[in-house]
Amino acid sequence: MAFNRIVFIVLDSCGIGEMYDAAEYGDQGSNTIGNIAKAVGGLNVPNLERLGLGKIHPIEGVRADLEATGAYGKMSELSAGKDTTNGHWEMMGIKLDKPLPTYPEGFPRDLMEKFEERIGRKTIGNYPASGTEIIKDLGEEHMKTGSPIIYTSGDSVFQIAAHEEIISLDELYSMCKIARELLVDEHAVGRVIARPFVGEPGNFTRTANRHDYSRDFGRTVLNEMDEAGLAVLGVGKIYDIYGGSGVNDKVSTNGNMDGVDKTLESMKRVEKGLVFTNLVDFDALYGHRNDPEGFAKSILDFDARLPEILAAMNDDDLLVLTADHGCDPTTPGTDHSREYVPLLVYSKNGQANVDLGTRSTFADLGATIAENYGVQSTGLGESFLKQIVKG
């Protein structure tokens, strides 16, 4: 075992340029980090720069003419689709051959009738929308009628929004479980998501009591680690993305900076194994809302916290930074984008200035983790462990 503890952080939606098949998804020209940098006149991210970010792809304001302190590269996605579920499951060794179903016209009436019968309530909404906008538009009606708000997005998701004083969290979570039971076969969406909120008309706020109910796509490297007695601690929505499968500890977060705080706290709890974090604000607050300035600031904010993470690392720790897809806020539409994702890998005792090239699948990460801990891989992906270990 080369590394005792791996700190794995997913910068949700921070893609780094259109993939070879981007045109098939209507994503020509997408380059989330690159286009954001152009939009704001350059990014000043000295810590990501030292790790090698500018050596992966030209980014305005980020130097490429330096020796990276770690290894760097980018990864392409084998799975069909471009959302959170596809990306994360592929990282841990599962390839999804078909895009997960999406519902740009809302969910079929017969499905909704079955759902309403099971939950004993009528529903409102049932169309693609921003989560903050739909509660602004339908929140008052929801409070008057008690009807939960159903909506979706460009992702494969069935989302249920409800005011915590109108529908209790227990009932909302029960509704999500019912939806998960009904959403099978051709309607087997990637995630059912509880979206609770509070407040009054004109001033609604989503709470941190969100909960995701993911499909199970099979055994991953996380299951192998868990069964080998290794820690797998999910920070943020990691536990929900994998439906808890293989994740033996979890902590919720409220935004990116809280996610960094919880990652640092989790590093104190985990002696051997994986601290696996998703930082979702890049995607949820800025990518989907076409806000390049806010997205840029969130990247700068994360960069400013990187020294804390690096300082908390032991000599035999490994830090991995990547993303799960793109969500270019400078292009038309608010959907995810089919992009390569950055790969930055650092250890105090690891190799420096190593070009890992363009990896053919996100599953190279899972294969690397499996080799490091001596557990079974899924057979998908090629480990790059030997390239990053000294000696």
N, C-alpha and C positions, 0 to 999 in steps of 0.2 A: 504494500500500500504506500503510494507516494505522498498522498495528502490525507491528513486525519479528518479535517473538516472542510466542507465545500460551502461557500456562501454564493448562492446562485440568485441573481436579481434580474427579473424581466422588466425592462423599461417598455411598458405596454404601448404598442403602436409605433415605436421609434424605428421605422424602416429606413433603409439607406439606398434606395434606388430601385427602379422598376425591374422586375424579374423578366427572364427571357419570354415568358408567356403572358406578360401583363396585358397585352392587347386582347387576349381571350376574355379578360375580365373588365375590359374598358378602362384600364388603368395606365395607358400610355402617358409618359411624362411624370408619373408619380415618383417622388423622392422626398420623403417626409423630412428628414433632417436637413438634406441639402437645400430643398426649397424654402424651408423655414429660415435657414441661415441667409439666403438671398433676400428674403422678405424683410428681414430686420437689419440688414447691412453687416452681417457676420456674427458668428457666435464666439464668445470669449469663455472657453471651457478648458482652462489650463490643466486640470486633473485628468479629464477624459483625453485631452490631447497627449499627455505624457504616456497614457496607456496605449495610445496608437490609433485613436479614432480617425485622425486626418490621413492616416496611411491606408485606410480601407477604401475611401472614396473621397474625391475632392469636396471639401466643405469650406465655404467662405469663412475666413477668420480662424480656421483651425490648421495649424502647421502640419505638414507632412515630412518636412526635412529634418527629422530628429530621430534618435534611436528610441524606440518604444521600450518602456520598462517591463512590458509583458509581451504576450502573443496577441496577434490581431488577425482578423479575417472577416468573411461574411458567409452567410448560409442561405441556401435556396430551399424552398419548401417542396417536398414531394407530394404531400397530400393535396387533394383538390380543395379549393376554397381559400379563404383569407380571413378567418376569424380567430378569436381567442382559443376556442376549443381545439380546432385543427392544429394550431401552432403549438400549444402546450402539450397536447398528447403526442405529437410527433417528436417533440424534444425528448420525451421519455420512451420512444421506441415504437410508436403506433402510427401507421400510415392509413389515412382515410382516403379510400379510392373514389368516393363520390362526394360532391359538395353537399353539405347539410341543407335541409330544406329551408327556404326563406319565403316570406309572405308579404310581398309588396302591396297586395290588395287586401290584406287582412286574412284571418283564419276562416275556413269554410263554415257556413252556417250550421251544417249538421254537427260538426265538431263542437261548436259553441253551444248548441242546444244540449248536447250530452253533458258538457261541462256545467252549464247552468242548472241542469237537473240534479247533478251530483252535489253541487255546493248549496243548492236551495236559494239561490239569488239570481236575479238578472244581471247582465254585465253591460258596460258602456265602453265606447272607444272602438277597439278592434281595428286599428290601422297603424302603420309605421309612424313613429313620432319620437322626438326628443323627450326624455323622461321628465325634464323640468318643465317643458312646454305643455305636455299633455296634462300634468296635474294643475298647471295654471289655467288651462282651458276647461277641464272637466272636474276639477277638484270640488267646486261648489255643488255641482250636480251630484257627485258621489256622496257628499256629506248629507244632502237632502234625501237621496234615494237609498243609500246603503249599497248601491251597486258597485262592485269593484271595477277598476279601470283596466282594461286589457289593451296591450299594445305590443308592437314588435319593432324591429329596426332592420338595417341591412344585414345584421347578424342572424344566425339561426336561433332565435330566442322567442319565448312566450313569456311576457312580463306582466305581472299583476301588481298594480299600485293601489294602496289603500291607506286611508288615514288611520293612525293608530288608535284614535278615540272612537272611530266608527266600526272598524273591524280589528279585533285584537290580533296581536302577533301570532298567537297560537292558531287562530282561525285562518289567518293569511297563509301561514306555513302549511296548514292542512289543505288549503285550496291548491297550493303549489304541488303538493304530493299527488292530489287528484289529477291535476293537469299532466303531471309526469306519467301517471298511469295511462292516461288517454292518448298521449302523444307518442304513438308507436308506429311502426311500419313506415308508410310514406310520410307521416307527420312527425317522425322521431327527431325533433329539434335538438340542437346541441345542449341547450340549457333552458330551464324554467327558472325565472328569477322573481323573488319577492321584493317589491319596491315600496316599503312603508314610508309614510311622510307624516308631518305634523304641521300645525299652524292654522291660519285663517285664510279665507278667500282673499287673494291679492298678496298673500305672504306665506306661501307654503314652502316647506323645507324638507328634503328627503333626509331620512335618518341613517345612522350607521347600522341599522338592523336588517340590512339587505341579506338575503340568503339565496344561493344558487343551487339548483338541482340538476346536475349534469348527467348525460348519458354515460354508461360504462362501455368502453370500447375494447376492454380486454386487459391482460396483465402487462404492466409496465415495469421498468427498472425500479420504480418506487416500491412496488410490491415485493420485489426481490430484496431490496434493502430492508424493508420492514420485517420480512420473515427471517432475515439474517441478524436481527436484533439491533440494527443501526437506526439512529434517530432520523426521522424525516419530518421536519417542522415546517408547516406552511404558514407564511406570513401574508396577510391580505386574503385575496380570493383564491389562493392556491388550493386549499382544502375543497372548496366548492367546485372548482374547475374539474377536479378528478373525482368528484362525488365521494371524497374521503378515502378512496381506494389507494392504499399504500402510504397514506399520510397519517402518521401516528401521533401528531401533536399539531396544534394550530393556535393562531392568535389573530384577531381581527384588527383592522386598521381603519383610520379615518383620514384619508388623504396621503399624498406622497411623503410629506415630512414625518407624519406619524408612522408611515411605513418604514422609513429609515430608522426612526427611534426604536420601533419594535424589532427591526432586524438586529440592531446593536444589542438590545436586551436579550434577544434569542441566542445570539452568539455566546452570551454568558451562560446560557442554559444547556447548550449542546456541546458536548465534549468531542463526540465522534459521530459524523454523519452529515446530513444536509440541512442547511437553512435555506429555504426556497421561498423567495419573495416576489410578489407582483406589485408593481407601482402603477396604478390604473389612471391617475389624474391626467397624464399626457393624452390618453385616449378619450376618457369620459368627459373631461372638462374643456379640452382644447381641440383635439383632432376632429371629433364629431361636430364641433360647433364652429369649425372653420376659423379658428382664432390663432394665427401664427405667432402673434406677439405673446399671447399667454402661454402657448406651447414653448416658445423660446425661453421665456422666463422660468418655466418649470424645469427645463433642461439645465439652465444656469443654477437654479436652486439645488438640483441634485448634484451637479458638479461641485458645488460649494460644500456639500456634505461628504463627498468621497474621502477626503483626508481622515475623517472620523472612522470610517469603515476600515480604511487601510491601517490606521493606527491600532485598531482593535484586533487585527489579524495576527495569529501566531505564525511562527516560521514555517510550520507545516500545514498552513491553511491555503486554500485556493479560492480566488474570487473570479466569478464568471458574470459578465454583463452581456445581455442580448435583448432581443425583442421577439414578439410573436407574429408580427405583421406590420404593415404601414397604416397610416391614417392621415394622408397628406392634407393639411388644412388650406393649402393654396390652390387646390384643384376643384373643379365643379363637383357638387354633391358632397355628402357627409359620410359616405360609406368608408369602410376599410379599403386599403389599396394593396395589390399583389406586389410585394417588394421583397428584395433581399433584406436580411436583418444583420446588424453588426454583431461581431463576436470579439469580445475583449476578455482576455484571460490573464490573471496576474497572481504570482506567489512570490513571497520574499526569497524563497529558495528555488524558484522556477527559472526557466530560460527567459532571457530578455530579447526583445527585438526579433521575434519569430513570426514570420508570415505564414499563417495557416491557410492562406488562399481562399478560394471559394468552395465551401463544403457543399456536397450534393444533396444533403438533407439535414434538417434540424436534429435528426436522431443521432448524429455524431456526438452530440452532447450526452445523451443517455448511454451510448456505447463507451464513452470516455469515463463517465461516472461508474459504470458497471465494472470496467477493467480496474479502475482505481481501488474499488472495494472488494474485488474478487467475487462479484455476484454474477448471475446469469444475465446476459443481455437478451433483447428480444430477437436478435439476428438482423435488425435493421440498423444501418449506420456503421461508420468506421471510427474507431477511437483515435484521438490525436494525443493520447497521454504521453507517449514516448517523445513527442516533439516539444513538450513543455516541461519535462522533468530534466533537471541537471544530471549529468553523468550518464 
